[in-house]
Amino acid sequence: MDNQDVCRILNISKRTLQTYRNNSTLVYTQISHKIFYEPEDVETVIHKLKSK
């Protein structure tokens, strides 16, 4: 999944997504200049956000 997919699914801005990357809330992989996320990791964040 790329940034756009994750922002849409989590209903967050690109800046919030950057914050999640910075504070290790969301694990990512960078290939060249493109950032990707595993669907399982996004699902984990969804559950964390719901439990708050």
N, CA, C, O and CB atoms as a CASP TS submission, in Angstrom:
PFRMAT TS
TARGET T0000
AUTHOR 0000-0000-0000
METHOD Language model
MODEL 1
PARENT N/A
ATOM      1  N   MET     1       0.845  -1.166   0.000  1.00  0.00           N
ATOM      2  CA  MET     1       0.000   0.000   0.000  1.00  0.00           C
ATOM      3  C   MET     1       0.895   1.237   0.000  1.00  0.00           C
ATOM      4  O   MET     1       1.965   1.236   0.610  1.00  0.00           O
ATOM      5  CB  MET     1      -0.964  -0.006   1.217  1.00  0.00           C
ATOM      6  N   ASP     2       0.460   2.272  -0.676  1.00  0.00           N
ATOM      7  CA  ASP     2       1.253   3.489  -0.691  1.00  0.00           C
ATOM      8  C   ASP     2       0.617   4.547   0.225  1.00  0.00           C
ATOM      9  O   ASP     2      -0.399   4.291   0.870  1.00  0.00           O
ATOM     10  CB  ASP     2       1.387   4.026  -2.135  1.00  0.00           C
ATOM     11  N   ASN     3       1.232   5.734   0.270  1.00  0.00           N
ATOM     12  CA  ASN     3       0.756   6.811   1.141  1.00  0.00           C
ATOM     13  C   ASN     3      -0.710   7.158   0.900  1.00  0.00           C
ATOM     14  O   ASN     3      -1.480   7.324   1.846  1.00  0.00           O
ATOM     15  CB  ASN     3       1.606   8.046   0.942  1.00  0.00           C
ATOM     16  N   GLN     4      -1.085   7.265  -0.356  1.00  0.00           N
ATOM     17  CA  GLN     4      -2.446   7.655  -0.695  1.00  0.00           C
ATOM     18  C   GLN     4      -3.455   6.627  -0.186  1.00  0.00           C
ATOM     19  O   GLN     4      -4.501   6.990   0.353  1.00  0.00           O
ATOM     20  CB  GLN     4      -2.586   7.831  -2.208  1.00  0.00           C
ATOM     21  N   ASP     5      -3.142   5.359  -0.359  1.00  0.00           N
ATOM     22  CA  ASP     5      -4.030   4.289   0.115  1.00  0.00           C
ATOM     23  C   ASP     5      -4.225   4.368   1.628  1.00  0.00           C
ATOM     24  O   ASP     5      -5.346   4.300   2.133  1.00  0.00           O
ATOM     25  CB  ASP     5      -3.464   2.909  -0.271  1.00  0.00           C
ATOM     26  N   VAL     6      -3.116   4.513   2.328  1.00  0.00           N
ATOM     27  CA  VAL     6      -3.172   4.518   3.792  1.00  0.00           C
ATOM     28  C   VAL     6      -3.914   5.755   4.304  1.00  0.00           C
ATOM     29  O   VAL     6      -4.709   5.652   5.239  1.00  0.00           O
ATOM     30  CB  VAL     6      -1.749   4.470   4.386  1.00  0.00           C
ATOM     31  N   CYS     7      -3.669   6.901   3.713  1.00  0.00           N
ATOM     32  CA  CYS     7      -4.372   8.124   4.122  1.00  0.00           C
ATOM     33  C   CYS     7      -5.879   7.964   3.916  1.00  0.00           C
ATOM     34  O   CYS     7      -6.669   8.387   4.760  1.00  0.00           O
ATOM     35  CB  CYS     7      -3.847   9.349   3.324  1.00  0.00           C
ATOM     36  N   ARG     8      -6.266   7.371   2.829  1.00  0.00           N
ATOM     37  CA  ARG     8      -7.684   7.175   2.539  1.00  0.00           C
ATOM     38  C   ARG     8      -8.306   6.192   3.525  1.00  0.00           C
ATOM     39  O   ARG     8      -9.389   6.445   4.053  1.00  0.00           O
ATOM     40  CB  ARG     8      -7.875   6.676   1.101  1.00  0.00           C
ATOM     41  N   ILE     9      -7.636   5.086   3.773  1.00  0.00           N
ATOM     42  CA  ILE     9      -8.170   4.051   4.656  1.00  0.00           C
ATOM     43  C   ILE     9      -8.285   4.562   6.100  1.00  0.00           C
ATOM     44  O   ILE     9      -9.285   4.320   6.774  1.00  0.00           O
ATOM     45  CB  ILE     9      -7.277   2.797   4.606  1.00  0.00           C
ATOM     46  N   LEU    10      -7.256   5.267   6.559  1.00  0.00           N
ATOM     47  CA  LEU    10      -7.263   5.760   7.940  1.00  0.00           C
ATOM     48  C   LEU    10      -7.970   7.109   8.080  1.00  0.00           C
ATOM     49  O   LEU    10      -8.214   7.589   9.188  1.00  0.00           O
ATOM     50  CB  LEU    10      -5.840   5.879   8.451  1.00  0.00           C
ATOM     51  N   ASN    11      -8.291   7.705   6.938  1.00  0.00           N
ATOM     52  CA  ASN    11      -8.934   9.021   6.932  1.00  0.00           C
ATOM     53  C   ASN    11      -8.076  10.057   7.667  1.00  0.00           C
ATOM     54  O   ASN    11      -8.548  10.774   8.549  1.00  0.00           O
ATOM     55  CB  ASN    11     -10.331   8.936   7.579  1.00  0.00           C
ATOM     56  N   ILE    12      -6.807  10.109   7.273  1.00  0.00           N
ATOM     57  CA  ILE    12      -5.851  11.036   7.875  1.00  0.00           C
ATOM     58  C   ILE    12      -5.140  11.820   6.773  1.00  0.00           C
ATOM     59  O   ILE    12      -5.203  11.465   5.596  1.00  0.00           O
ATOM     60  CB  ILE    12      -4.821  10.275   8.759  1.00  0.00           C
ATOM     61  N   SER    13      -4.471  12.879   7.177  1.00  0.00           N
ATOM     62  CA  SER    13      -3.707  13.687   6.225  1.00  0.00           C
ATOM     63  C   SER    13      -2.316  13.074   6.006  1.00  0.00           C
ATOM     64  O   SER    13      -1.882  12.184   6.738  1.00  0.00           O
ATOM     65  CB  SER    13      -3.582  15.152   6.731  1.00  0.00           C
ATOM     66  N   LYS    14      -1.648  13.577   4.989  1.00  0.00           N
ATOM     67  CA  LYS    14      -0.279  13.120   4.723  1.00  0.00           C
ATOM     68  C   LYS    14       0.646  13.487   5.876  1.00  0.00           C
ATOM     69  O   LYS    14       1.581  12.752   6.193  1.00  0.00           O
ATOM     70  CB  LYS    14       0.249  13.725   3.409  1.00  0.00           C
ATOM     71  N   ARG    15       0.379  14.623   6.495  1.00  0.00           N
ATOM     72  CA  ARG    15       1.215  15.059   7.621  1.00  0.00           C
ATOM     73  C   ARG    15       1.034  14.142   8.827  1.00  0.00           C
ATOM     74  O   ARG    15       2.003  13.828   9.518  1.00  0.00           O
ATOM     75  CB  ARG    15       0.880  16.509   8.008  1.00  0.00           C
ATOM     76  N   THR    16      -0.176  13.721   9.078  1.00  0.00           N
ATOM     77  CA  THR    16      -0.419  12.777  10.178  1.00  0.00           C
ATOM     78  C   THR    16       0.271  11.454   9.890  1.00  0.00           C
ATOM     79  O   THR    16       0.844  10.833  10.785  1.00  0.00           O
ATOM     80  CB  THR    16      -1.937  12.554  10.391  1.00  0.00           C
ATOM     81  N   LEU    17       0.213  11.035   8.652  1.00  0.00           N
ATOM     82  CA  LEU    17       0.894   9.801   8.263  1.00  0.00           C
ATOM     83  C   LEU    17       2.398   9.939   8.499  1.00  0.00           C
ATOM     84  O   LEU    17       3.041   8.998   8.965  1.00  0.00           O
ATOM     85  CB  LEU    17       0.607   9.460   6.779  1.00  0.00           C
ATOM     86  N   GLN    18       2.951  11.083   8.186  1.00  0.00           N
ATOM     87  CA  GLN    18       4.375  11.342   8.448  1.00  0.00           C
ATOM     88  C   GLN    18       4.673  11.227   9.942  1.00  0.00           C
ATOM     89  O   GLN    18       5.692  10.657  10.332  1.00  0.00           O
ATOM     90  CB  GLN    18       4.781  12.745   7.929  1.00  0.00           C
ATOM     91  N   THR    19       3.799  11.760  10.761  1.00  0.00           N
ATOM     92  CA  THR    19       3.974  11.676  12.215  1.00  0.00           C
ATOM     93  C   THR    19       3.949  10.219  12.667  1.00  0.00           C
ATOM     94  O   THR    19       4.749   9.820  13.513  1.00  0.00           O
ATOM     95  CB  THR    19       2.875  12.484  12.946  1.00  0.00           C
ATOM     96  N   TYR    20       3.047   9.429  12.117  1.00  0.00           N
ATOM     97  CA  TYR    20       2.984   8.005  12.452  1.00  0.00           C
ATOM     98  C   TYR    20       4.284   7.297  12.086  1.00  0.00           C
ATOM     99  O   TYR    20       4.749   6.421  12.815  1.00  0.00           O
ATOM    100  CB  TYR    20       1.804   7.338  11.735  1.00  0.00           C
ATOM    101  N   ARG    21       4.859   7.679  10.968  1.00  0.00           N
ATOM    102  CA  ARG    21       6.156   7.089  10.587  1.00  0.00           C
ATOM    103  C   ARG    21       7.246   7.543  11.550  1.00  0.00           C
ATOM    104  O   ARG    21       8.062   6.735  11.996  1.00  0.00           O
ATOM    105  CB  ARG    21       6.532   7.479   9.131  1.00  0.00           C
ATOM    106  N   ASN    22       7.262   8.824  11.869  1.00  0.00           N
ATOM    107  CA  ASN    22       8.310   9.371  12.734  1.00  0.00           C
ATOM    108  C   ASN    22       8.299   8.767  14.131  1.00  0.00           C
ATOM    109  O   ASN    22       9.358   8.498  14.699  1.00  0.00           O
ATOM    110  CB  ASN    22       8.160  10.867  12.836  1.00  0.00           C
ATOM    111  N   ASN    23       7.118   8.553  14.687  1.00  0.00           N
ATOM    112  CA  ASN    23       7.061   8.025  16.053  1.00  0.00           C
ATOM    113  C   ASN    23       6.880   6.502  16.094  1.00  0.00           C
ATOM    114  O   ASN    23       6.548   5.934  17.134  1.00  0.00           O
ATOM    115  CB  ASN    23       5.927   8.691  16.812  1.00  0.00           C
ATOM    116  N   SER    24       7.102   5.860  14.956  1.00  0.00           N
ATOM    117  CA  SER    24       7.076   4.392  14.827  1.00  0.00           C
ATOM    118  C   SER    24       5.709   3.781  15.109  1.00  0.00           C
ATOM    119  O   SER    24       5.622   2.614  15.490  1.00  0.00           O
ATOM    120  CB  SER    24       8.088   3.780  15.762  1.00  0.00           C
ATOM    121  N   THR    25       4.659   4.540  14.931  1.00  0.00           N
ATOM    122  CA  THR    25       3.316   3.999  15.052  1.00  0.00           C
ATOM    123  C   THR    25       3.026   3.083  13.879  1.00  0.00           C
ATOM    124  O   THR    25       2.327   2.079  14.016  1.00  0.00           O
ATOM    125  CB  THR    25       2.275   5.125  15.130  1.00  0.00           C
ATOM    126  N   LEU    26       3.567   3.437  12.730  1.00  0.00           N
ATOM    127  CA  LEU    26       3.318   2.665  11.516  1.00  0.00           C
ATOM    128  C   LEU    26       4.649   2.299  10.855  1.00  0.00           C
ATOM    129  O   LEU    26       5.466   3.165  10.539  1.00  0.00           O
ATOM    130  CB  LEU    26       2.418   3.462  10.531  1.00  0.00           C
ATOM    131  N   VAL    27       4.841   1.013  10.658  1.00  0.00           N
ATOM    132  CA  VAL    27       6.062   0.508  10.024  1.00  0.00           C
ATOM    133  C   VAL    27       5.947   0.701   8.517  1.00  0.00           C
ATOM    134  O   VAL    27       4.869   0.540   7.944  1.00  0.00           O
ATOM    135  CB  VAL    27       6.304  -0.998  10.376  1.00  0.00           C
ATOM    136  N   TYR    28       7.053   1.044   7.884  1.00  0.00           N
ATOM    137  CA  TYR    28       7.036   1.268   6.446  1.00  0.00           C
ATOM    138  C   TYR    28       8.330   0.779   5.812  1.00  0.00           C
ATOM    139  O   TYR    28       9.324   0.520   6.490  1.00  0.00           O
ATOM    140  CB  TYR    28       6.820   2.751   6.136  1.00  0.00           C
ATOM    141  N   THR    29       8.284   0.663   4.497  1.00  0.00           N
ATOM    142  CA  THR    29       9.453   0.313   3.701  1.00  0.00           C
ATOM    143  C   THR    29       9.591   1.363   2.615  1.00  0.00           C
ATOM    144  O   THR    29       8.611   1.753   1.981  1.00  0.00           O
ATOM    145  CB  THR    29       9.334  -1.129   3.092  1.00  0.00           C
ATOM    146  N   GLN    30      10.822   1.816   2.409  1.00  0.00           N
ATOM    147  CA  GLN    30      11.056   2.813   1.372  1.00  0.00           C
ATOM    148  C   GLN    30      11.876   2.190   0.250  1.00  0.00           C
ATOM    149  O   GLN    30      12.951   1.634   0.473  1.00  0.00           O
ATOM    150  CB  GLN    30      11.773   4.060   1.951  1.00  0.00           C
ATOM    151  N   ILE    31      11.340   2.298  -0.952  1.00  0.00           N
ATOM    152  CA  ILE    31      12.039   1.820  -2.146  1.00  0.00           C
ATOM    153  C   ILE    31      12.195   3.026  -3.051  1.00  0.00           C
ATOM    154  O   ILE    31      11.211   3.618  -3.494  1.00  0.00           O
ATOM    155  CB  ILE    31      11.259   0.636  -2.869  1.00  0.00           C
ATOM    156  N   SER    32      13.440   3.384  -3.321  1.00  0.00           N
ATOM    157  CA  SER    32      13.764   4.649  -3.990  1.00  0.00           C
ATOM    158  C   SER    32      13.142   5.766  -3.169  1.00  0.00           C
ATOM    159  O   SER    32      13.480   5.926  -1.997  1.00  0.00           O
ATOM    160  CB  SER    32      13.244   4.676  -5.484  1.00  0.00           C
ATOM    161  N   HIS    33      12.240   6.541  -3.759  1.00  0.00           N
ATOM    162  CA  HIS    33      11.613   7.634  -3.018  1.00  0.00           C
ATOM    163  C   HIS    33      10.162   7.340  -2.677  1.00  0.00           C
ATOM    164  O   HIS    33       9.429   8.226  -2.239  1.00  0.00           O
ATOM    165  CB  HIS    33      11.697   8.916  -3.812  1.00  0.00           C
ATOM    166  N   LYS    34       9.755   6.113  -2.876  1.00  0.00           N
ATOM    167  CA  LYS    34       8.359   5.742  -2.636  1.00  0.00           C
ATOM    168  C   LYS    34       8.260   4.921  -1.350  1.00  0.00           C
ATOM    169  O   LYS    34       9.086   4.047  -1.089  1.00  0.00           O
ATOM    170  CB  LYS    34       7.782   4.941  -3.842  1.00  0.00           C
ATOM    171  N   ILE    35       7.237   5.219  -0.556  1.00  0.00           N
ATOM    172  CA  ILE    35       7.051   4.551   0.722  1.00  0.00           C
ATOM    173  C   ILE    35       5.865   3.595   0.615  1.00  0.00           C
ATOM    174  O   ILE    35       4.821   3.921   0.050  1.00  0.00           O
ATOM    175  CB  ILE    35       6.832   5.584   1.865  1.00  0.00           C
ATOM    176  N   PHE    36       6.064   2.409   1.175  1.00  0.00           N
ATOM    177  CA  PHE    36       5.038   1.370   1.138  1.00  0.00           C
ATOM    178  C   PHE    36       4.767   0.851   2.544  1.00  0.00           C
ATOM    179  O   PHE    36       5.623   0.906   3.427  1.00  0.00           O
ATOM    180  CB  PHE    36       5.464   0.215   0.210  1.00  0.00           C
ATOM    181  N   TYR    37       3.545   0.343   2.726  1.00  0.00           N
ATOM    182  CA  TYR    37       3.107  -0.189   4.012  1.00  0.00           C
ATOM    183  C   TYR    37       2.494  -1.556   3.793  1.00  0.00           C
ATOM    184  O   TYR    37       1.839  -1.793   2.778  1.00  0.00           O
ATOM    185  CB  TYR    37       2.096   0.763   4.703  1.00  0.00           C
ATOM    186  N   GLU    38       2.703  -2.450   4.737  1.00  0.00           N
ATOM    187  CA  GLU    38       2.065  -3.761   4.699  1.00  0.00           C
ATOM    188  C   GLU    38       0.628  -3.609   5.194  1.00  0.00           C
ATOM    189  O   GLU    38       0.384  -2.908   6.177  1.00  0.00           O
ATOM    190  CB  GLU    38       2.855  -4.804   5.564  1.00  0.00           C
ATOM    191  N   PRO    39      -0.317  -4.253   4.529  1.00  0.00           N
ATOM    192  CA  PRO    39      -1.725  -4.170   4.980  1.00  0.00           C
ATOM    193  C   PRO    39      -1.910  -4.592   6.446  1.00  0.00           C
ATOM    194  O   PRO    39      -2.742  -4.029   7.157  1.00  0.00           O
ATOM    195  CB  PRO    39      -2.607  -5.050   4.088  1.00  0.00           C
ATOM    196  N   GLU    40      -1.140  -5.569   6.883  1.00  0.00           N
ATOM    197  CA  GLU    40      -1.244  -6.033   8.275  1.00  0.00           C
ATOM    198  C   GLU    40      -0.857  -4.921   9.259  1.00  0.00           C
ATOM    199  O   GLU    40      -1.464  -4.784  10.320  1.00  0.00           O
ATOM    200  CB  GLU    40      -0.345  -7.270   8.497  1.00  0.00           C
ATOM    201  N   ASP    41       0.154  -4.136   8.897  1.00  0.00           N
ATOM    202  CA  ASP    41       0.592  -3.046   9.764  1.00  0.00           C
ATOM    203  C   ASP    41      -0.456  -1.936   9.823  1.00  0.00           C
ATOM    204  O   ASP    41      -0.670  -1.336  10.877  1.00  0.00           O
ATOM    205  CB  ASP    41       1.931  -2.481   9.275  1.00  0.00           C
ATOM    206  N   VAL    42      -1.098  -1.669   8.712  1.00  0.00           N
ATOM    207  CA  VAL    42      -2.163  -0.665   8.676  1.00  0.00           C
ATOM    208  C   VAL    42      -3.335  -1.151   9.532  1.00  0.00           C
ATOM    209  O   VAL    42      -3.941  -0.369  10.264  1.00  0.00           O
ATOM    210  CB  VAL    42      -2.626  -0.388   7.205  1.00  0.00           C
ATOM    211  N   GLU    43      -3.642  -2.420   9.436  1.00  0.00           N
ATOM    212  CA  GLU    43      -4.719  -3.007  10.244  1.00  0.00           C
ATOM    213  C   GLU    43      -4.414  -2.872  11.738  1.00  0.00           C
ATOM    214  O   GLU    43      -5.311  -2.596  12.536  1.00  0.00           O
ATOM    215  CB  GLU    43      -4.922  -4.495   9.874  1.00  0.00           C
ATOM    216  N   THR    44      -3.179  -3.063  12.104  1.00  0.00           N
ATOM    217  CA  THR    44      -2.764  -2.913  13.499  1.00  0.00           C
ATOM    218  C   THR    44      -2.999  -1.484  13.981  1.00  0.00           C
ATOM    219  O   THR    44      -3.469  -1.276  15.099  1.00  0.00           O
ATOM    220  CB  THR    44      -1.281  -3.293  13.664  1.00  0.00           C
ATOM    221  N   VAL    45      -2.679  -0.513  13.155  1.00  0.00           N
ATOM    222  CA  VAL    45      -2.887   0.889  13.519  1.00  0.00           C
ATOM    223  C   VAL    45      -4.380   1.178  13.661  1.00  0.00           C
ATOM    224  O   VAL    45      -4.783   1.914  14.562  1.00  0.00           O
ATOM    225  CB  VAL    45      -2.252   1.827  12.464  1.00  0.00           C
ATOM    226  N   ILE    46      -5.187   0.618  12.800  1.00  0.00           N
ATOM    227  CA  ILE    46      -6.638   0.800  12.889  1.00  0.00           C
ATOM    228  C   ILE    46      -7.133   0.318  14.259  1.00  0.00           C
ATOM    229  O   ILE    46      -7.933   0.997  14.903  1.00  0.00           O
ATOM    230  CB  ILE    46      -7.364   0.032  11.740  1.00  0.00           C
ATOM    231  N   HIS    47      -6.667  -0.835  14.695  1.00  0.00           N
ATOM    232  CA  HIS    47      -7.094  -1.375  15.985  1.00  0.00           C
ATOM    233  C   HIS    47      -6.580  -0.510  17.141  1.00  0.00           C
ATOM    234  O   HIS    47      -7.286  -0.313  18.130  1.00  0.00           O
ATOM    235  CB  HIS    47      -6.599  -2.823  16.145  1.00  0.00           C
ATOM    236  N   LYS    48      -5.366  -0.001  17.016  1.00  0.00           N
ATOM    237  CA  LYS    48      -4.834   0.877  18.062  1.00  0.00           C
ATOM    238  C   LYS    48      -5.665   2.151  18.176  1.00  0.00           C
ATOM    239  O   LYS    48      -5.960   2.608  19.280  1.00  0.00           O
ATOM    240  CB  LYS    48      -3.364   1.229  17.775  1.00  0.00           C
ATOM    241  N   LEU    49      -6.038   2.718  17.044  1.00  0.00           N
ATOM    242  CA  LEU    49      -6.814   3.959  17.046  1.00  0.00           C
ATOM    243  C   LEU    49      -8.219   3.729  17.611  1.00  0.00           C
ATOM    244  O   LEU    49      -8.754   4.587  18.314  1.00  0.00           O
ATOM    245  CB  LEU    49      -6.905   4.535  15.622  1.00  0.00           C
ATOM    246  N   LYS    50      -8.808   2.589  17.308  1.00  0.00           N
ATOM    247  CA  LYS    50     -10.156   2.292  17.811  1.00  0.00           C
ATOM    248  C   LYS    50     -10.161   2.084  19.315  1.00  0.00           C
ATOM    249  O   LYS    50     -11.147   2.389  19.985  1.00  0.00           O
ATOM    250  CB  LYS    50     -10.721   1.056  17.120  1.00  0.00           C
ATOM    251  N   SER    51      -9.068   1.568  19.844  1.00  0.00           N
ATOM    252  CA  SER    51      -9.020   1.274  21.278  1.00  0.00           C
ATOM    253  C   SER    51      -8.778   2.519  22.135  1.00  0.00           C
ATOM    254  O   SER    51      -8.900   2.461  23.359  1.00  0.00           O
ATOM    255  CB  SER    51      -7.936   0.257  21.553  1.00  0.00           C
ATOM    256  N   LYS    52      -8.442   3.625  21.508  1.00  0.00           N
ATOM    257  CA  LYS    52      -8.195   4.872  22.263  1.00  0.00           C
ATOM    258  C   LYS    52      -9.474   5.574  22.595  1.00  0.00           C
ATOM    259  O   LYS    52      -9.452   6.632  23.223  1.00  0.00           O
ATOM    260  CB  LYS    52      -7.296   5.811  21.483  1.00  0.00           C
TER
END
